[in-house]
Amino acid sequence: MDWAERCRTYTMTDGTSGFSVSFAGMDFTEASLEGMRARFDRALTGIADIERGEIKNPDEKRKVTHFTDRIAYPGSPEFQEVERFASAIREEGNFDAVVVNGIGGSALGPQLMQFAMNGPYWNELTREQRKHGLKIYFLDNTDSAGFADLLAVMAPERTLHLVVSKSGGTQETKNNLIAMRDFYAERKLDFARFAVAVTMKDSALWKEASAENWLAIFEMAESIGGRTSETAIVGHLPAALTGIDFRRFLAGACAMDEWTRTPDYRRNPALFLAAMWYLAGGGRGDRNMVIVPYSDRLVLLSRYLQQLVMESLGKERDLDGKVVHQGLNVFGNKGGTDAHAFIQQLNDGRDDFFATFIEVLHDARQVRIADGVTMGDYLHGFFEGLSAALRGKGRQVITIRIPELDVFALGQIIALYERTVAVYAEFININAFHQPGVQAYKLAAKDMLALQAKLASALAGRSFTGRAADFAALAGVPEREPEIASLLDKAALNRERCRREFDGGEWVYTVQ
């Protein structure tokens, strides 16, 4: 079929919202789609099991409820309590800013929401321009530079702190909490008067916040993972504090959920999108997913999808215990900018990807560049031109169009990708809702801290000079010389007791 007919055949549009997805630029045939029938049936059964409340995270013996919880959430007492709390905070005027202390899904979703809805310069607006919405900052690592950057702009007496940890023991979040509590104590301020916890009931954080009488505690559901928590309390509270209409956001997500429950894969964008991922990557993720939104405000979407897709699908074993090493790499930029960043390789380099372009049809402002031509017209031209250029080189392209970037459309985008990830996981028979690899790195980090303690014990009460091998031998771990060297390099630049000198071949360390 010709290009126009292919576009008509393989474009899905929701006539109510105007959301559309075109798969015409992907390399597939009717025969290849027919070959997916058994996987479509498996996925429909698996998703139905999720929504019926079956255990779909067998490793952790948990239900997966983000699809169904968001249907009931707007009518729940919990929703009303968040709205009441946020409204009171905004109107009372005691706080001018909020810090979200969380990592991974506890930060990425709220960051995407804030950047997409309120823009990059929100914190520079006056309180009146923000309509009493709070400024918002994020502590999403355990990097002292990020902590210092926040302290440089934060007014402690006017700042609310959301400490977000599902388990209540996330180390990075805990580190920031300890440091912030100490910072407040140094200024003779009771941190509890500025703190709100978002965590599972009876977690360590819950108990700590209760004992210290924090301003509020909001419960996270055990059955909702961090990377799928943006439509739950994790996304709701930061959005409400900045004045974003979260109910409308949920309406968009639920509208997409309803659309993607359609059993016919030809009318279900999540089933079809998952099929494109599967066919493009040979069922093993052999092609990278490039996300290119033609909107400055969606620049964080690729980061958000990196966690959602890669943490969900990057698994060593399938549900039967077979080693499969599945996964799907995600990277991206933003339209316009990408043409001066990495499109050269996509156009002329390795054919190891498929691109997803996302266009916002409504221009935020009519900026005339020439007679009859606006800035938005140029961006649209770049969008269509790049898509055509890539297709002309035989590269594969998916296009998504939304009428405008509002909370409803953002809810649709997030829900589409959440459902597609769950469908794809059914295709390849993996558990998309656990993250054993994340636990592995945490254990490795604890091992390094234990090694640091062993070295400190060996050096206690003494001075010592030597190379890394000498220190490793002193600590009784000669086989850990490289790791001991890394600890000494860090100490030499951060602790007065340790220094180093380069002797032309390697470092010589002195600990006093």
TORVO-642519 format. One record per atom (N, C-alpha, C): residue in one letter; x, y, z. Coordinates in steps of 0.05 Angstrom, whole numbers, plus 5000, padded with zeros to 4 digits. Example, Ala and Ser with C-alpha at 12.3 -4.5 7.8 and 13.67 -1.06 7.14 Angstrom:
<recs>
a526448865156
a524649105156
a526449345156
s525749555142
s527349795143
s525850015157
</recs>
This chain:
<recs>
m501749765000
m500050005000
m501850255000
d500750474989
d502350724988
d502350855016
w504051075018
w504451195044
w501851305056
a500151435040
a497651545050
a495851325060
e495651115045
e493850895054
e494950765079
r497650735081
r498850615105
r498250785129
c498451055126
c497851235148
c494951205157
r493051185138
r490251155145
r489750895159
t491250685150
t490750415161
t491950385189
y494250505194
y495750445218
y496050695236
t494050865236
t493951095254
t491451055271
m491751075298
m489451055316
m489051335328
t486551415328
t485751685339
t483451665358
d483651795380
d481351825399
d479952085391
g477552065379
g476152295369
g475352485391
t475052395416
t474252565438
t476452755447
s478852645451
s481052805461
s482952905439
g482852775416
g484652845394
g487352715395
f487852545415
f490352395418
f490552195395
s492852195381
s493151995359
s495951875360
v496151635350
v498651485348
v498751365320
s500951405306
s501351295280
s503651095280
f503150855270
f505250645268
f506050605240
a505150775221
a505650735193
a508550725186
g510250875202
g513050885196
g514750655206
m513350455218
m514850225228
m514950005207
d516949835209
d517449615190
d516049365199
f513549325190
f512149075197
f510149015174
t509148775174
t507248685154
t504748575168
e502748535152
e500348405162
e500948125173
a502647985159
a503447715167
a504747725195
s506547925199
s507947935225
s505947995247
l503948165241
l501948215262
l500247975268
e499547825248
e498047575252
e499647385269
g502247385265
g504047205281
g504147285310
m503047515317
m503047605345
m500447525360
r498647395347
r495947345358
r496147205385
a497746995388
a497946855413
a499047045435
r500847215428
r501947405448
r499847615456
f498247705436
f496147885442
f494147765462
d493447515457
d491547375475
d492747345503
r495347275504
r496647245531
r496647505546
a497247725531
a497347985544
a494648075554
l492648035538
l489948105547
l489147955572
t489847705573
t489247545597
t490847645621
g493447705617
g495147795638
g494248065649
i493548255632
i492648515641
i490048495656
a488248315646
a485748275660
a486248155688
d488247985691
d488947875717
d489948105735
i491448285725
i492348515741
i490048665751
e488148725734
e485848895741
e483748745758
r483948485759
r482248325777
r483548295805
g485948385808
g487248365834
g488848115839
e489647975817
e491347735820
e494147825828
i495647635839
i498447695846
i500047695819
k500947935812
k502447955787
k505348035791
n506148055816
n508948085823
n509647845841
p510047605829
p510347365845
p512847365862
d514947495854
d517447495869
d516947625897
e515347835897
e514747975922
e511947925932
k510547745918
k507847655926
k505947895929
r505948075909
r504348315911
r502448335887
k500148455893
k498448545872
k499648795858
v498548865835
v499449095820
v496949265814
t496549485828
t493949625828
t493949905816
h496149995803
h496050265793
h493950325773
f493250115756
f491050165736
f488350195749
t487750035770
t485150045782
t484850245804
d486950295819
d486850485841
d486150765831
r487150835808
r486651115799
r483851165790
i482350945786
i479450985780
i477951085805
a478550955827
a477051015852
a478351245867
y480851305862
y482251505879
y480951775880
p479951895858
p478852165860
p476452185878
g475051965883
g472751965901
g473351875929
s475851835935
s476651715961
s477151935982
p476851866008
p477552056029
p480552136028
e482251956019
e485152026017
e485552255997
f484152245974
f484352455954
f483552725966
q481252715980
q480252965992
q482053076013
e483352896028
e485252986049
e487653126037
v488753016015
v490953136001
v490153415991
e487853435978
e486953685968
e486553885990
r485353806012
r484953986035
r487654076046
f489453896050
f492053966062
f493554156043
a493654096017
a495054265998
a493854545996
s491154555996
s489754805994
s490354986018
a490354856042
a490955006066
a493855116066
i495754956057
i498555036056
i498755276037
r497455256014
r497755475994
r496455736004
e494155706016
e492655946024
e493656076050
e494655916068
e495656036093
e498156206089
g499756136070
g502056296063
g504456266081
n504456076099
n506756036116
n509155916101
f508555766080
f510655646064
f510555766036
d512955806025
d513255915998
d514455705979
a515555495990
a516855295973
a516555015985
v516854815969
v516754535978
v519154385966
v520454225982
v522654045973
v521553765972
v521753635949
v521053345947
v523653185951
n523853045973
n526252875979
n525452595972
g526252495949
g525752225940
g527452155917
i527551905910
i529251815888
i527651625870
g528551605845
g527151435825
g524351525821
g522451345823
g519651405818
g518551615837
s519751645860
s518851845879
s519452125871
a521152155850
a521952425841
a521452455811
l521952255795
l521852285766
l519052365756
g516952235766
g514352305758
g513552595765
p513852665791
p513352945799
p515053145783
q517553085778
q519253265762
q518053305734
l517353085721
l516153095694
l513653265695
m511853215714
m509353365717
m509853665720
q511653735738
q512154015744
q513354155719
f515254025706
f516554155683
f514554185660
a512953975656
a511053975634
a508754175638
m507754195663
m505454355668
m506154645676
n508254675692
n508854945702
n511355065689
g512854915673
g515055025659
g517655045675
p519855115661
p522455115674
p522955355692
y521355565690
y521855805705
y519755855727
w518355655734
w516255675755
w517255805780
n519655725790
n520655825815
n521456115814
e521656225790
e522456505787
e519956695787
l517556575785
l515156735785
l514556835814
t513057045815
t512157145841
t509956965852
r509456995878
r507256835890
r504556895876
e504157135869
e501657215855
e501557085828
q503757085813
q503856955787
q503456655789
r504356545811
r503956255816
r501256195828
k499556395832
k496856365844
k497056215870
h499056285886
h499556175912
h500755895912
g501255785888
g502655525887
g505455545897
l506455335909
l509155345921
l511355315900
k513555445904
k515955365888
k516555075895
i518054945876
i518554665881
i521454595874
y522754445892
y525454355888
y525554055894
f527653925883
f527953635886
f530653555897
l530653385917
l533053245926
l532752955917
d534152875896
d533652615884
d536252455881
n538152505899
n540652355899
n541852375927
t544152265930
t545652305955
t548252445949
d548052655933
d550352815924
d550453075940
s552653115954
s552853355971
s552653615954
a553453605929
a553253835912
a550353915908
g548553725903
g545753775900
g544553895926
f545453785948
f544553885974
f545454165979
a547954225972
a548954495976
a547554695957
d546954605933
d545554785914
d542854865925
l541454665937
l538854725948
l539054925971
l540954875989
l541255056012
l541855346004
a543155375981
a543855645972
a541455815965
v539155685958
v536755835950
v534455795969
m534755615988
m532455546006
m532255726030
a529855826035
a529255966060
a528055766079
p529555666099
p528655446115
p526055496130
e525555736139
e523155796154
e520655796136
r521055806110
r518755826091
r518655576073
t519955366080
t520155136062
t518954886075
l517154756060
l515954506068
l517554276056
h517754056070
h519353826061
h517653576059
l517453466035
l516153216030
l518352996029
v518252816048
v520152596049
v518652346039
v519452256015
v517952046000
v519551795998
s518651586011
s520051326010
s517951106015
k517450935996
k515450726000
k516250546023
s518650446022
s519650266043
s520150406069
g520650666067
g521350826091
g524350806098
g525850646083
g528650616089
g530550666066
t529550786044
t531250846021
t533651016030
q536050916025
q538451036037
q538951326027
e538651366001
e539151635991
e537251836004
t534651766005
t532751946018
t533351976048
k534151766060
k534751776089
k537151956094
n539151946076
n541552116079
n540752416078
n539052486058
n538152756055
n536452846079
l534852666090
l533252726114
l535052786138
i537052616142
i538952666165
i540352926162
a541352986137
a542753236133
a540953476136
m538453456126
m536653686129
m535753726158
r535353516172
r534553546201
r536853676216
d539353606210
d541653736223
d541854026216
f541354086190
f541354366181
f539354536197
y536954426200
y534854576215
y535654596245
a536754386256
a537554396284
a539654606289
e541554636271
e543654846273
e542355116275
r540055156263
r538655416263
r536555426284
k536555236303
k534655226325
k531755206315
l531355066293
l528755016282
l527954726285
d525454676292
d524454406296
d523654296268
f525154116257
f524654016230
f521853906228
a520753786249
a518153656248
a515953856240
r516254116246
r514354316239
r514254376209
f516254266194
f516454326166
f516354076149
a515753846161
a516153586148
a513553436144
v513353296121
v511153126114
v512252866103
a511252646112
a512152376103
a510152256084
v511252136063
v509551976044
v510851706043
t509551506055
t510751236058
t508651026063
m509450776064
m507650566072
m507050576101
k504650486108
k503850486136
k505650306153
d506550416175
d508150276195
d511050226185
s511950366164
s514750346156
s516450496177
a519050476174
a520850616193
a520350916191
l519851026167
l519351306164
l516651386176
w514751216173
w512051266185
w512351286215
k513751106227
k514051106256
k515651346266
e517751416250
e519351646257
e517751906256
a516151936235
a514552176232
a512352196253
s511251956260
s509251956281
s510352026308
a512651916314
a513951966340
a514752266343
e515552386321
e516452666322
e514252866316
n511852756311
n509552936306
n509953116282
w510552996259
w510853156235
w508153276227
l508253466209
l505853606200
l503653416190
a504553216174
a502553026163
a504052776154
i502552556152
i503552306141
i501452206121
f502352146096
f500552046076
f501451766068
e499551586066
e500151306062
e500551236032
m502651086026
m503050965999
m502150685999
a500950595977
a500050325975
a502350135969
e502349905982
e504449705977
e504349605949
s501949605937
s501449485911
s502049665887
i503149905893
i503850085871
i506850145873
g508350065852
g511150115852
g511950405846
g514350475853
g515150755850
g514950855822
r515650695802
r515650785774
r512850795762
t510850695777
t508150725767
t506450875788
s507751055802
s506351185825
s505551475819
e505951565794
e505351845789
e502351905790
t500651705785
t497751755787
t496751695815
a498451655834
a497651605861
a498651835879
i498851785905
i499551995924
i502252125918
v504151965907
v506752075901
v506652305882
g504952275862
g504552495842
g502652705852
h500652625867
h498552805875
h499453025893
l500852965914
l501553165934
l503253395923
p505453335909
p507053555897
p505453715877
a503753575861
a502153725841
a500153915855
a498853815876
a496853975890
a498154215903
l500554185914
l501854405927
l502754625908
t502954555883
t503654765863
t501254845846
g498854745854
g496354835841
g495554685816
i496754455810
i496054305786
i493454145791
d491754135771
d489253995773
d489653695769
f490153565792
f490753275791
f488353105783
r486053195789
r483653045782
r483453025751
r484053245738
r484053245708
r486253065697
f488553065710
f490652885702
f489752595704
l488452525726
l487452245729
l485352185708
a483752385701
a481652335680
a483052265654
g485252395647
g486752315623
g487852035624
a488951965647
a490051695650
a487951485648
c485651535661
c483451345660
c482151325633
a482051545618
a481051535591
a482851365573
m485451385577
m487351215562
m487050925571
d486750875596
d486350605606
d483950475593
e481750625591
e479350525578
e479750455549
w481150635535
w481750585507
w483550335504
t485450305521
t487350085518
t486349825531
r483849815540
r482649565547
r481249435523
t481149565501
t479849465477
t481249205468
p479748985465
p481048725459
p482148705430
d481148865412
d482048855384
d484649015382
y486848885375
y489449015375
y489549235354
r487849225334
r487749435314
r486449695324
r485249685347
r483949915358
r485049975386
n487149835394
n488349865420
n491249965417
p491750225423
p494450325418
p496650195436
a495950105460
a497949975477
a498749705466
l496849545457
l497449285445
l499149325420
f498349515403
f499849555378
f502549665383
l502849855402
l505449965408
l507249755419
a506349585437
a507949365447
a508749175425
a507049125406
a507748955383
a509949085367
m509849345364
m512049485349
m514649455363
w514649485389
w517149445405
w518149165401
y516348975402
y517148685400
y518248625372
l516748705351
l517648635324
l520148785317
a520449035325
a522849195318
a525349075331
g525048985355
g527348885370
g527648585370
g526148445353
g526348145352
g525548015378
g523848145394
g522948025419
g525048025441
r527348165435
r529548165455
r530548455460
g529148655450
g530048925453
g532548995438
d532848875414
d535348915399
d535449185385
r533349345388
r533449625378
r532949815402
n534350035402
n533950235423
n531450395417
m530150495438
m527850665436
m528750955439
v528351115418
v529151395419
v526551565423
i526451715444
i524051885450
i524652175443
v523152285424
v523652565415
v521052725416
p520452855439
p518153025440
p518853305428
y517153395411
y517453665400
y516153865418
s517153885442
s516154075462
s518354105483
d519154345489
d521154395510
d520254275536
r517654305542
r516654225568
r516553915572
l516953765551
l516953475553
l519753365552
v521753535556
v524553435554
v525153225575
l523753225597
l524253015618
l522852755613
l521252745591
l519752495586
l521652255582
s523852295568
s525652075562
s526851965588
r527452145607
r528552055633
r526351895648
y523951995648
y521751855661
y521351575649
l521451565622
l521051305609
l523351125612
q525751235616
q528051055621
q527550885645
q526551005667
q525950845690
q523650655686
l521350765675
l519050605671
l519550365654
v520950405631
v521350185612
v523750015620
m525950135627
m528449975631
m528349825658
e527349955679
e527249815704
e525149585704
s523049635688
s520949435686
s521749195668
l523049245646
l523549045626
l526448925627
g528249065640
g531048965641
g531348745661
k530948495653
k530948275672
k532748045662
e534047915681
e535847695675
e534247435669
r532047395684
r530547145682
r527647205676
d526347015663
d523447045658
d521946915681
l519346905679
l517646805701
l518046505706
d519246365687
d519746075690
d522546025701
g524046235706
g526746205717
g528846175696
k528146195670
k530046165649
k531646425645
v534246405641
v535946635636
v535246745608
v534346995607
v533547115581
v534947385575
h535847525596
h537147785593
h535547965574
q533048025583
q531348195568
q531748495575
g530848665558
g531048955563
g530449115539
l530249375543
l529749565521
l530849835528
n533049915515
n534350165521
n532650405512
v532750615528
v531250855522
v533151095524
f533151265504
f534551515506
f533151725489
g533751975493
g532352175477
g533252455483
n532052645469
n532552925472
n529853065466
k529953305456
k527453445448
k527653535420
g525353535406
g525253605378
g526253885373
g527653915350
g529054165344
g531854135353
t532254125379
t534954095391
t536253845382
d534753625380
d535853365373
d537353375346
a536353535327
a537553555301
a540353655302
h541053795323
h543753895327
h545253745349
a544153505356
a545353355378
a546053075369
f544052905362
f544652625356
f543252525331
i541752695317
i540252605293
i542152515271
q544552635270
q546552555249
q546952255250
q547252145274
q547751855276
q545151705269
l542851795278
l540351655272
l539951645242
n540651865228
n540151875199
n542151725183
d544751745191
d546851625174
d548351405188
g548051365214
g549651175228
g548250905231
r548650775254
r547650505259
r544650495259
d543650295245
d540650255244
d539950065266
d540050165291
d539649995315
d537550115333
f535550265322
f533650405339
f530950425324
f528950515339
f526550625327
f525950885343
a524951085329
a524451345341
a521451385346
t520851505368
t518051595374
t518051895376
f516752025357
f516452315357
f513752385369
i513752595386
i511252685399
i510952985393
e508653055381
e508153325373
e505853445388
v506153685397
v503953845409
v502954035388
l500454005380
l499454155357
l498954445363
h497954505387
h497354785394
h499754935403
d500355155391
d502655315399
d501955485423
a503855495442
a503355645467
a503155945461
r504356035439
r504356315432
r504756345402
q503356515389
q503656565361
q505956765357
v508256655350
v510656815345
v511256825316
r510757055303
r511157075274
r514057105267
i515056945249
i517856955239
i517957095212
a516057035195
a515957155168
a512957165161
d512357285137
d509657305129
d508257035128
g506257005145
g504756755145
g506156515158
v508456555169
v510056335180
v510656395210
t510056215228
t510556255256
t512756065266
m513656115290
m515655945303
m514555655304
g512055625311
g510855365312
g510855225285
d510455385263
d510555265236
d513355145230
y515355285239
y518055185235
y518454925250
l517554915275
l517954675291
l516454445279
h514054495268
h512454285255
h513954195230
g515154385215
g516754315192
g519054135198
f520454195221
f522654035229
f521653755237
f519353745251
f518153485259
f517653315234
e516153425215
e515553265191
e517953205174
g519753405172
g522153365156
g523953145166
l524353145193
l526152945204
l524852665202
s522252655207
s520852405205
s521152295177
a520752465157
a520852375129
a523752295122
a525752445132
a528552385126
a529252115137
l528452055161
l529051795173
l527751565158
r525151605152
r523751395137
r525051355110
g526051575098
g527351555072
g529851385073
k531051375096
k533451205100
k532750925110
g530150865111
g529350605121
g529250585151
r529450805165
r529350805194
r526450805204
q525950685227
q523250645236
q522350865255
v519850945251
v518751185265
v515951135274
i515351215299
i512651225310
i512051525315
t509651615310
t508951895316
t506451905334
i506652075355
i504452125373
i503752425370
r501252485368
r500352765367
r498252815388
i498553035402
i496553125422
i495753415415
p493153485419
p492353755412
p493853965427
e494153935453
e495754125469
e496953975493
l498954095505
l500153975528
l498754075553
d496853915563
d495553975588
d495553735605
v494453745629
v494653525648
v493153275638
f491053315623
f489553095612
f491252935592
a492653085574
a494352955554
a496752815567
l497852945588
l500152815602
l499252555615
g496852565627
g495752315638
g495452095617
q494552175593
q494351975572
q497051855564
i499052035561
i501651935554
i502751735574
i502651815600
i503751635620
i502251375621
a499551385620
a497951145621
a498450965597
l498851085573
l499450925549
l502050765553
y504150895563
y506650755566
y506650555590
e505150615611
e504850425632
e503550165622
r501450205607
r499949965596
r501749815576
t503149965559
t504849835539
t507049665552
v508249775573
v510349625588
v509149365599
a506749385611
a505549145622
a504848935601
v503949035578
v503348855555
v505848725545
y507948885540
y510448775530
y511648565549
a511348615575
a512348415595
a510848155592
e508248165586
e506747915581
e507747785555
f508447935535
f509447825510
f511947655515
i513747755533
i516347625537
i516447465563
n514247445577
n514047275601
n515947345623
i515947605630
i517647695653
i515847845673
n517047875697
n515748035718
n516648325715
a514848495707
a515448775702
a515448945728
f514648825750
f514048975774
f515948935797
h518248815792
h520248795813
h522848905801
q524948925817
q527549035808
q529848915823
p530348655818
p532548525833
p535248645828
g535648755804
g538248885798
g538849125815
v536649265822
v537049505840
v537949415868
q536749195877
q537549085903
q540548995903
a541448895880
a544148795878
a546149025882
y545549255869
y547449485872
y547349595901
k545049575914
k544949675941
k546649495960
l546549235955
l548249055971
l551249105966
a551949165940
a554749225934
a555649485948
a553749685949
a554449935962
a554949885992
k553249716004
k553649656033
k556349516037
d557149356019
d559749226021
d562049426021
m561849636004
m563849846003
m563949996030
l561650046042
l561650186067
l562850006089
a562449746087
a563649566107
a566649556103
l567549576078
l570449576073
l571649836084
q570250056081
q571250306092
q571550296122
a569550166135
a569750136164
a572049966172
k572649756156
k574949576162
k577549726160
l577749896139
l580150056136
l580550256159
a578350386166
a578450576188
a579350446214
s578250196219
s579050056243
s582049986243
a583049916220
a585949846218
a587650086223
l586650326216
l588250576219
l587750716245
a585950616261
a585150756286
a587550796304
g588051046312
g590151116331
g592951096320
r593251106294
r595951076283
r596251246258
s598751306251
s599451436226
s600651226207
f600151266182
f601151066163
f601551196136
t603751126122
t604351216095
t604850986077
g603750986053
g604350776034
g602450786010
r602750595993
r601050575969
r598550425976
a596750415957
a594150285962
a594549995971
a596549855958
a597049575965
a597849545994
d599349746004
d600249736032
d597849766051
f596049946044
f593749996061
f591849746060
a591649626036
a589949386034
a591049156051
a593749136051
a594948926067
a594548976097
l594849236104
l594449306132
l591549246142
a589649276124
a586849226131
a586248926129
g588148766120
g587648476117
g586048396093
v585948576073
v584448516048
v586148576024
p588348446020
p590148515998
p588748485971
e586748315969
e585348275943
e583548515936
r583148695955
r581348925951
r582949175946
e585349155936
e587049395931
e585649605914
p584349545892
p583049755876
p580849905891
e579349755907
e577149895922
e578350065945
i580549955958
i581950115978
i583050375966
a584150355942
a585150595929
a582950805925
s580650705917
s578450895912
s577551035938
l577650885960
l576951005986
l578951205995
l581551145990
l583651335997
l583551585980
d582951555954
d582751785936
d580551975946
k578351855954
k576052015964
k576852155990
a578152006008
a578852126034
a580852346031
a582752316012
a584852516010
a583752786002
l581452795989
l580353055981
l578053145999
n577452996020
n575253066037
n575753056067
r577952926075
r578452896104
r581253006110
e581453166131
e583953296138
e586053096146
r585252866156
r587152666166
r588652536143
c587652546119
c588852396096
c589752586074
r592152526062
r593052676039
r594552476021
r595052565996
r596352395977
r598352555960
e600452425950
e602352535932
e602952345910
f603252445885
f603752265863
f606752235858
d607751995859
d610651955857
d611551895829
g609951955809
g610651905781
g609451655770
g608651475787
g607551225778
g604851165790
e604651225816
e602051195830
e601951375854
w599651375867
w599251545891
w600551425916
v601751595932
v602651515958
v600951665979
y599751525997
y597751636015
y599051656043
t598251866057
t599051896085
t596551946102
v596251776122
v594051816141
v595251866168
q594452086180
q595652166206
q593652126229
</recs>
